[in-house]
């Protein structure tokens, strides 16, 4: 786990991202969210085409065995 610090940049806080975690492209937009003490930064998807490309790039799931539905008792 890399450790970094918060610093002031103008009127904002900034975080330096260590080289081993940095994005290769510095011209991308990022979304940032905060839930409690957890701050998450991730690339902004500009359109649906980018989102579909990201999903298609994900690894394929293993094959799933088909199973039959269990017998359900009749309700009155």
Steps between C-alpha positions, in 0.01 A plus 500: 500500500641836399486793742463864400405829665250775440637843411354840410477604135344844485171480692472123452652191655709281270644150516811387316442156342813282526654392168411133550129591524490786250302491176716490187294777336502830689232656279208289623210626711447329835194464722560532872254389768510493877305274734600560860879484515537312169586705190480320165647630173419336167505593130193686374327326214413760241225303328322168478743377233791529750299317767414215260867472400599477869246222562616308193861524621411324826596132529237247398328320789544126530227286349200454722321170527131512419281369778136414519264697717399322821147363529278750677190394691164627374351793692137527585 
